[in-house]
Amino acid sequence: MDSQDRIDFKLGAKAQVLDHFKFYFLLTILWLALGFIGGLTYQRSMNWIMAVNNNSGFVLGGGLSLAGVLTIASAIMRVGSQLTMIDLDRGKITMDSPLQRSFALFDKGQYFLGWLFIAILVGIFTFLWSLLFFVPGMIKAYAYSQSFYIYRDAIDRNDPITPLEAITESRRLMDGNKAFLFIMDLSFIGWMMLQGITFGFAALFVQPYYDQTRAKFYNQLVIRDEDQPAADTFDGDQGPEA
């Protein structure tokens, strides 16, 4: 992939979000709100513990537990919205029932369990690589970034794979594409700064714009891989190396 692909992904995603803003607003508003409330709850719990000593452990524990639950719920719904954007880009679904589609991670029981195991494994692998230095950890994070989408596609093809196999396949697909995705992410820095300047309100456009751009990247990654000779496809002998 080259710079023109990056431009095409971003222009296509921006036009799509602007043309159907109501759908994207409803698709993302719940996970954005839960994430915001979770962050606010965590911050207030920490502020409270610094100001009050009595029963501080109870207050801190309760506040952090609630913040954790809200953050996990936000992550689950964001993944659901990302799956929806991948399917929209493929023309598999129409732009209806956005609130319902934000729960796409529960469309099949295998989706949620796979996402959970992959998230845990990726977290462990990335942490271990980060112990060496920050850069190897970041490189591996990009290498593993497509794991769950690959896992989900395998289920939909009735050819399920294990979480470790999905991680290995993500590493293979991202070989030669990590820098492309990293640069594409960097191109959103200005938009991310705008979120801060607007106290988060710009996220209602920026986050679906960013996620839809990444959805286009993943779909194109798969299409181009399928166009490669059969010898270049996934080889189980590659192993689940982290």
C-alpha positions as CSV (number, residue, x, y, z in Angstrom):
1,M,0.0,0.0,0.0
2,D,1.2,3.5,-0.7
3,S,0.3,7.1,0.2
4,Q,-2.5,7.3,-2.4
5,D,-4.2,4.3,-0.7
6,R,-4.0,6.2,2.6
7,I,-5.6,9.3,1.0
8,D,-8.3,7.2,-0.6
9,F,-9.1,5.4,2.7
10,K,-9.4,8.7,4.6
11,L,-11.4,10.5,1.9
12,G,-13.8,7.6,1.5
13,A,-14.3,7.3,5.2
14,K,-14.8,11.0,5.8
15,A,-17.4,11.2,3.0
16,Q,-19.2,8.2,4.3
17,V,-19.4,9.5,7.9
18,L,-20.5,13.0,6.7
19,D,-23.2,11.6,4.4
20,H,-24.6,9.3,7.1
21,F,-23.7,11.2,10.2
22,K,-26.9,10.4,12.1
23,F,-26.2,6.6,11.7
24,Y,-22.6,7.0,12.8
25,F,-23.5,9.3,15.7
26,L,-26.0,6.7,17.1
27,L,-23.5,3.9,16.4
28,T,-20.7,5.5,18.5
29,I,-22.5,7.6,21.1
30,L,-23.0,4.8,23.6
31,W,-19.3,3.7,23.8
32,L,-18.1,7.2,23.8
33,A,-20.4,8.1,26.7
34,L,-19.5,5.1,28.7
35,G,-15.8,5.7,28.2
36,F,-16.1,9.3,29.2
37,I,-18.1,8.4,32.3
38,G,-15.7,5.7,33.2
39,G,-12.7,8.1,32.9
40,L,-14.6,10.7,35.0
41,T,-15.4,8.1,37.7
42,Y,-11.8,7.1,37.9
43,Q,-10.6,10.7,38.2
44,R,-13.1,11.6,40.9
45,S,-12.3,8.5,42.9
46,M,-8.6,9.4,42.9
47,N,-9.5,13.0,43.8
48,W,-11.7,11.8,46.7
49,I,-9.0,9.5,48.1
50,M,-6.6,12.3,48.2
51,A,-9.0,14.6,50.0
52,V,-10.6,12.2,52.5
53,N,-9.0,9.6,54.7
54,N,-12.0,8.0,56.3
55,N,-13.3,4.9,54.5
56,S,-11.0,5.8,51.7
57,G,-10.3,2.2,50.7
58,F,-14.0,1.5,50.3
59,V,-14.5,4.7,48.2
60,L,-11.5,4.0,46.0
61,G,-12.4,0.4,45.5
62,G,-16.0,1.1,44.6
63,G,-15.1,4.0,42.3
64,L,-12.3,2.0,40.5
65,S,-14.6,-1.0,40.1
66,L,-17.3,1.1,38.5
67,A,-14.8,2.8,36.3
68,G,-13.4,-0.6,35.2
69,V,-16.9,-1.9,34.3
70,L,-17.7,1.2,32.3
71,T,-14.4,1.0,30.4
72,I,-14.9,-2.6,29.5
73,A,-18.5,-2.0,28.4
74,S,-17.2,0.9,26.3
75,A,-14.5,-1.3,24.7
76,I,-17.1,-4.0,23.9
77,M,-19.4,-1.6,22.2
78,R,-16.6,0.1,20.3
79,V,-15.5,-3.3,18.9
80,G,-19.2,-3.8,17.9
81,S,-19.2,-0.5,16.0
82,Q,-15.9,-1.4,14.3
83,L,-17.3,-4.8,13.1
84,T,-20.3,-2.9,11.8
85,M,-18.0,-0.5,9.8
86,I,-16.1,-3.4,8.3
87,D,-19.4,-4.9,7.1
88,L,-20.7,-1.6,5.8
89,D,-17.6,-1.2,3.7
90,R,-18.1,-4.7,2.3
91,G,-21.7,-3.9,1.5
92,K,-22.9,-6.8,3.7
93,I,-25.3,-4.7,5.8
94,T,-27.4,-1.5,5.4
95,M,-27.3,1.6,7.6
96,D,-30.2,0.7,10.0
97,S,-30.5,-0.1,13.7
98,P,-27.2,1.6,14.7
99,L,-27.8,1.2,18.4
100,Q,-28.4,-2.5,18.0
101,R,-25.4,-2.9,15.8
102,S,-23.1,-1.5,18.5
103,F,-23.6,-4.8,20.2
104,A,-22.4,-6.8,17.2
105,L,-19.8,-8.5,19.4
106,F,-22.6,-10.6,20.8
107,D,-24.0,-11.6,17.4
108,K,-22.3,-15.0,17.9
109,G,-21.1,-16.4,21.2
110,Q,-17.7,-17.2,19.6
111,Y,-17.1,-13.6,18.8
112,F,-17.1,-12.4,22.4
113,L,-15.0,-15.3,23.8
114,G,-12.5,-15.0,20.9
115,W,-12.2,-11.2,21.4
116,L,-11.6,-11.7,25.2
117,F,-8.9,-14.3,24.7
118,I,-7.2,-12.4,21.9
119,A,-7.3,-9.2,24.0
120,I,-5.6,-11.0,26.9
121,L,-3.0,-12.7,24.7
122,V,-2.2,-9.5,22.8
123,G,-1.9,-7.6,26.0
124,I,0.5,-10.2,27.4
125,F,2.6,-10.4,24.3
126,T,2.8,-6.6,23.8
127,F,3.7,-6.1,27.5
128,L,6.5,-8.7,27.2
129,W,7.9,-7.1,24.1
130,S,7.7,-3.7,25.7
131,L,10.0,-4.9,28.5
132,L,12.8,-4.9,26.0
133,F,12.0,-1.4,24.9
134,F,9.1,0.8,23.9
135,V,9.6,0.5,20.2
136,P,9.5,-3.3,19.9
137,G,6.2,-3.3,21.9
138,M,4.7,-0.7,19.6
139,I,5.8,-2.7,16.5
140,K,4.2,-5.8,17.9
141,A,1.0,-4.0,18.8
142,Y,0.6,-3.1,15.1
143,A,1.5,-6.6,14.1
144,Y,-1.3,-8.0,16.3
145,S,-3.8,-5.2,15.5
146,Q,-5.9,-7.2,13.0
147,S,-6.1,-10.4,15.0
148,F,-9.8,-10.2,16.1
149,Y,-11.1,-9.2,12.7
150,I,-9.3,-12.2,11.2
151,Y,-10.7,-14.5,13.9
152,R,-14.2,-13.2,13.3
153,D,-13.9,-13.6,9.5
154,A,-12.8,-17.2,10.0
155,I,-15.9,-17.9,12.1
156,D,-18.1,-16.3,9.4
157,R,-16.5,-18.6,6.8
158,N,-17.3,-21.6,8.9
159,D,-13.6,-22.3,9.1
160,P,-12.8,-21.2,12.7
161,I,-9.3,-20.7,14.0
162,T,-7.8,-20.4,17.5
163,P,-7.0,-17.0,19.0
164,L,-3.3,-17.8,18.6
165,E,-3.7,-18.7,15.0
166,A,-5.5,-15.4,14.5
167,I,-2.6,-13.5,16.1
168,T,-0.1,-15.4,13.9
169,E,-2.2,-14.6,10.8
170,S,-2.3,-10.9,11.8
171,R,1.4,-10.9,12.0
172,R,1.7,-12.3,8.5
173,L,-0.8,-9.9,7.0
174,M,0.8,-6.9,8.7
175,D,4.3,-7.9,7.4
176,G,5.2,-4.9,5.3
177,N,2.1,-2.9,6.3
178,K,2.9,-1.9,9.8
179,A,4.6,1.3,8.8
180,F,1.7,2.2,6.5
181,L,-0.9,1.9,9.3
182,F,1.4,3.7,11.8
183,I,1.7,6.7,9.4
184,M,-2.0,6.6,8.8
185,D,-2.6,6.8,12.5
186,L,-0.2,9.7,12.8
187,S,-2.2,11.6,10.2
188,F,-5.0,11.7,12.7
189,I,-3.0,13.6,15.3
190,G,-4.6,16.9,14.4
191,W,-8.0,15.5,14.7
192,M,-7.2,13.9,18.1
193,M,-6.0,17.3,19.3
194,L,-9.3,18.8,18.1
195,Q,-11.1,16.4,20.4
196,G,-9.2,17.9,23.4
197,I,-9.8,21.5,22.3
198,T,-13.5,20.8,22.0
199,F,-13.7,18.9,25.4
200,G,-14.4,15.7,23.6
201,F,-17.3,16.9,21.4
202,A,-15.3,16.5,18.2
203,A,-15.0,12.8,19.0
204,L,-18.6,12.4,17.7
205,F,-17.1,12.8,14.2
206,V,-13.4,12.0,14.7
207,Q,-13.9,8.5,16.2
208,P,-16.2,7.1,13.5
209,Y,-14.0,8.8,10.9
210,Y,-10.9,7.1,12.3
211,D,-12.6,3.7,12.8
212,Q,-14.1,3.7,9.3
213,T,-10.7,4.5,7.8
214,R,-9.2,1.6,9.6
215,A,-12.1,-0.7,8.5
216,K,-11.2,0.2,4.9
217,F,-7.6,-0.6,5.6
218,Y,-8.5,-4.0,6.9
219,N,-10.8,-4.9,4.1
220,Q,-8.2,-3.8,1.5
221,L,-5.6,-5.8,3.4
222,V,-7.7,-9.0,3.1
223,I,-8.6,-8.3,-0.6
224,R,-5.0,-7.9,-1.6
225,D,-3.9,-11.0,0.3
226,E,-6.5,-13.0,-1.4
227,D,-5.1,-11.9,-4.8
228,Q,-1.7,-13.3,-3.9
229,P,-0.6,-16.7,-5.1
230,A,-1.9,-19.6,-2.9
231,A,1.7,-20.3,-1.7
232,D,1.7,-16.9,0.1
233,T,-1.4,-17.6,2.2
234,F,-1.4,-18.6,5.9
235,D,0.9,-21.5,6.8
236,G,0.0,-23.2,10.0
237,D,3.7,-24.3,10.3
238,Q,4.5,-20.7,11.0
239,G,3.4,-21.3,14.6
240,P,1.9,-18.9,17.2
241,E,5.2,-17.0,17.7
242,A,4.6,-13.8,19.6
